[in-house]
Amino acid sequence: MIVRPAANALMLFDILSIFASYLVGSIPFGFLIAWSRGIDLRAAGSGNIGATNVGRLLGKKIGVLVFLLDFAKGAGPVAVARWASTDEWVAVAAGLATVLGHIFPVWLRFRGGKGVATGAGVVAVLLPVPTLGAAIVWLLFLCSTRYVSLASIAAAVALFGLHLLVEPEPLAPGTRILTGFCLLAVALVVLRHFGNIARLVQNRESQIPESVAMNTLTRVIHVLAMGSWFGGGAIFSFLVAVQLFAKLDAGSTPPGERPEWLTLPATFDKAAGTRLAGEIISPMFARYFGVQGACGFLALVTALGFVRTEPGRRVHRIRFWLIAVALLTVVAGWPLNQHVGELRILRNQGDDAARASFGSWHGASLLLNMAVIGLVALAMAMAAVLPNSPQNRKCQKIEASHEPV
């Protein structure tokens, strides 16, 4: 097979762009900024050249600046590669080269950072929707636990999970390279945070200082998640579903009593109305369980943050376990709901065995749904008792220390 010179030139251009991406990723912005202020990041703090260590040593503003610069050096090469080449693998390879450049910079004898900020810039261009969800997860874990390392690992895992959810065929020829990149990104983040994971297990990992903004955001997210979880479940179960079945059952009235615009077969009876209602409402369950799972996840992580913030208060532990059981019930209810949907199809096709077992399985699904709503209602009632602000807890400690013995 003869390869045309134009194809050779194009391949050479792709290789050069990938190599250039590595060099851009190797620019140690954090190290250079700290060096200009007389600090060698490799010998100070955690020894990392990333934004977190810079923020601890030089302040939040400088840390944010380094994060943005590292983010930009990840997003820039990928955006250029996508613009210059029609092959998706070139953009993915450029992104991977940029991250590897940050982790193993040639300028610092291949001793670099963990690649979180640079990787965030890469995936923001390659996978914008999952990246948005991963950013929310990162912020949620950071505010709830104040561990940057744990937030970064959780965000990487969330990115891969959200990619699988958003992409209908993650292993199709056109998307498998992005799926592989997501999996590799998770592996890199976990490997680079191996030491942090060990310190987390030993309870020796450093936390960022708690602030009023973080405390407030955590409480707001918790209240909104609990309200949405309970409100969505109650409205769907007690209003939407009930009203839909009632309306379609009304359609089974004799033809002379139906509204003029309602054209249904004369044989349409109550059983047919019930089956039609089931067919209409069954496609909604995927989103229903998705919303429940998302709200439950947000509520559980913030509740864990409350337990860590005020470990001595029993109400926080009870709230956490109520939410955990409710979320596990949602997870258990999804395959049960899928089984009920399959039985519904077989029943409507005249399968006698499916008709006989449909009622019991459907009843079990309804009971699980009611259990979730009840547990969420109890946990939501506890939202009246949330952790105090950092200033209030500090004042309480001062007052306690001055109490007479």
Summary of the structure (lengths in Angstrom):
residues: 405
radius of gyration: 27.4
end to end distance: 92.1
largest distance: 92.5
contacts: 1263
relative contact order: 0.07
helix: 79%
strand: 0%
